[in-house]
Every structure is written in C-alpha cells, then in structure tokens.
C-alpha cells in the first residue's frame, strides 16, 4: 500500500513539474510604460530596443525559422541569443514581416550580426503605441476582430493612429493557458 502512495505522489509531483515548465515563461520583455488604460486598451510609451527582422512571401513560419536560426547561433560570433517577448508580426498583401526583440544587453556595437542576408538588425526607436490585448491562440479572425476593437477605442478616445497595425505574441506555442496576444499601432500622443 505504501508503494502505491509513493507512486501516486511521484506521478502528481511529476505532473506538477511538467505543467509548471510547460506553462511558465521567464523571457525578457520589451519594456514600456502604460500611460493610459481602459479595460484591455492601453496607450504605452515603448523604450528603444534592438530588433532582428525578416520578411517573407511564404508566410510567417518561414520568418520564424530564419529568426530562430539567427538567435540559435547562425551569426558572426556563433552566439546563442536568448529568446525575448513579444514577437512582432505584420501581414501585407505581398508577404509578412516578423521581428524578434533582442535582449537589452545588446547595442549596435556588441550585437552579433546575422550571417543570413535575410535577417536585418536595427534599432527600433520606440515611441507611443495604442494596444488591445486578447487571449488564446491568435488567428486571422481574432486579429480582425481586435484590430476593429482597437480602431473603435482610438476613435472613442480621439487618438490618431500614426502607423500600421502590428500583431504581438508573447507565448511559446506550447503554452496552452493564459496566452497573451496584442494588436498595437503607433499613435500621436
């Protein structure tokens, strides 16, 4: 009987450790200050940050692979670069753009440049952005729904958009619960 309790205890403990590992993340996140908040709508001031970006006509999965190879060591120093959040995405008629935020310890002097000509490193100057947050796995229907909700909130608060909509994802595909996605747009504020 004692053996059964030990096995049950080990199974429960293993399950707890596995779910904690799979559902928790501790990635560095692009820093911002929230200036205004109304439910899921926020106006933020983002700090400048280095980003790695790539563009593809074959979809965002191709983009992710290019950027992941870069941070996995396909760069001048063969350096592994920590994953951060969020991943920035933008869909266009002819393709898609994806950007990874680089850890804050990097600047243009110490960052390892990509070996692929398809990946570019640049300084994003930051600035004022409006955002609306939503959960679950993102898809085109959700993006459209929350883009429209963001546009409505901008109109409601008399805030003028100053750029194109960007879609942000904060979580690994393996995180099932408590997922965070956002639609953001640069604003005049």
C-alpha positions in Angstrom: 0.0 0.0 0.0 2.9 2.4 0.8 4.4 1.7 -2.6 1.1 2.8 -4.3 1.1 6.1 -2.3 4.7 6.7 -3.3 3.9 6.1 -7.0 0.9 8.4 -6.8 2.9 11.1 -5.1 5.7 10.8 -7.7 3.1 10.9 -10.5 1.4 14.0 -9.1 4.8 15.7 -8.4 6.0 14.9 -12.0 2.8 16.3 -13.5 3.2 19.5 -11.4 6.8 20.0 -12.5 5.9 19.3 -16.2 3.0 21.7 -16.2 5.0 24.4 -14.4 7.8 24.0 -17.0 5.4 23.9 -20.0 3.1 26.8 -18.9 5.5 29.3 -17.3 7.9 31.5 -19.1 10.5 33.9 -17.9 11.6 35.7 -21.0 12.8 39.3 -21.0 10.1 41.6 -22.4 10.3 44.8 -24.4 9.9 47.5 -21.8 7.2 50.1 -21.9 5.3 52.4 -19.6 1.5 52.4 -19.5 0.3 56.0 -19.9 -3.5 55.3 -20.1 -5.6 52.3 -19.6 -9.3 51.5 -20.3 -10.1 47.7 -19.9 -7.9 45.9 -22.4 -7.0 49.1 -24.3 -3.7 50.9 -23.3 -1.6 53.8 -24.5 2.1 52.9 -23.9 5.5 54.5 -24.3 7.9 51.9 -25.5 11.7 52.1 -24.9 14.1 52.0 -27.8 15.3 48.4 -28.5 17.3 46.4 -31.0 15.3 44.0 -33.2 16.1 41.3 -35.7 13.7 41.3 -38.6 13.0 39.3 -41.7 10.4 39.4 -44.5 8.9 36.5 -46.4 6.5 35.9 -49.2 6.0 32.3 -48.0 4.3 33.1 -44.6 5.3 33.7 -41.0 6.5 30.1 -40.4 9.4 30.7 -42.8 10.1 34.0 -41.0 10.2 32.3 -37.6 12.7 29.8 -38.9 15.1 32.5 -40.2 15.0 34.4 -37.0 15.3 31.3 -34.8 18.4 30.2 -36.7 19.9 33.6 -36.1 19.4 33.5 -32.3 20.4 29.9 -32.2 23.9 30.8 -33.4 23.8 31.4 -37.1 25.6 34.8 -36.6 29.1 36.2 -36.7 30.1 35.0 -33.2 28.2 31.7 -33.3 26.5 33.1 -30.2 23.2 31.8 -28.8 21.0 34.7 -28.1 18.2 34.5 -25.5 14.6 34.5 -26.7 12.6 37.5 -25.6 9.0 38.7 -26.0 7.0 39.7 -27.8 7.4 38.6 -31.4 6.2 41.4 -33.7 4.3 40.4 -36.9 2.8 42.3 -39.7 0.9 40.9 -42.7 1.0 42.6 -46.1 -0.5 41.8 -49.4 2.8 40.5 -50.8 4.1 38.8 -47.6 4.7 39.0 -43.9 7.2 40.7 -41.6 8.4 39.2 -38.3 10.7 40.8 -35.7 12.4 39.4 -32.6 13.3 41.8 -29.8 16.9 41.3 -28.8 17.9 41.2 -25.1 18.6 44.6 -23.6 22.3 43.9 -23.0 22.9 44.3 -26.8 23.5 47.5 -28.7 24.8 48.0 -32.3 28.4 47.7 -31.0 28.2 44.4 -29.3 25.4 42.5 -31.1 26.5 39.5 -33.3 25.4 40.3 -36.8 23.4 37.6 -38.8 25.2 35.5 -41.4 22.0 35.4 -43.5 21.3 38.4 -45.7 17.5 37.7 -45.0 17.9 38.9 -41.4 18.5 42.5 -40.5 19.4 44.1 -37.2 18.1 47.6 -36.5 17.3 50.0 -33.7 13.6 50.5 -33.1 13.3 54.0 -31.6 10.3 53.0 -29.5 7.5 55.6 -29.1 3.8 55.9 -28.3 1.6 52.9 -29.2 -2.0 52.0 -28.5 -2.7 48.4 -27.8 -5.6 46.0 -27.2 -4.9 42.6 -25.6 -6.6 39.3 -26.2 -6.0 35.7 -25.2 -5.9 32.2 -26.7 -4.2 31.2 -29.9 -4.3 34.0 -32.4 -5.7 33.6 -35.9 -6.9 35.9 -38.7 -10.4 36.1 -37.3 -9.2 37.2 -33.9 -6.7 39.6 -35.5 -9.5 41.2 -37.5 -11.9 41.4 -34.5 -9.3 43.0 -32.2 -8.0 45.3 -34.9 -11.5 46.6 -35.3 -11.9 46.9 -31.5 -8.6 48.9 -31.4 -9.8 51.2 -34.1 -13.0 51.8 -32.2 -11.1 52.6 -29.0 -8.9 55.0 -30.8 -11.9 56.9 -32.2 -13.6 56.8 -28.8 -10.6 58.4 -27.1 -9.7 60.8 -30.0 -6.3 59.2 -30.5 -4.8 59.4 -34.0 -3.0 56.3 -35.5 0.4 57.0 -37.0 1.3 53.7 -38.5 0.2 50.2 -39.5 -1.2 47.6 -37.2 1.2 45.1 -35.7 0.4 41.8 -34.1 2.3 40.7 -31.0 2.6 37.2 -29.5 4.1 36.7 -26.1 4.0 33.0 -25.6 5.5 29.8 -26.8 3.3 27.6 -28.9 3.4 25.0 -26.1 1.7 27.3 -23.6 -1.9 26.4 -23.6 -3.5 28.6 -20.9 -3.2 32.3 -20.2 -1.9 33.2 -23.6 -1.2 36.9 -24.4 -1.6 38.5 -27.8 -2.0 42.1 -28.8 -2.8 44.4 -31.7 -0.8 47.6 -31.5 -0.4 50.7 -33.6 1.9 53.8 -33.3 -0.1 56.8 -32.3 0.2 60.6 -32.0 0.0 61.1 -28.2 
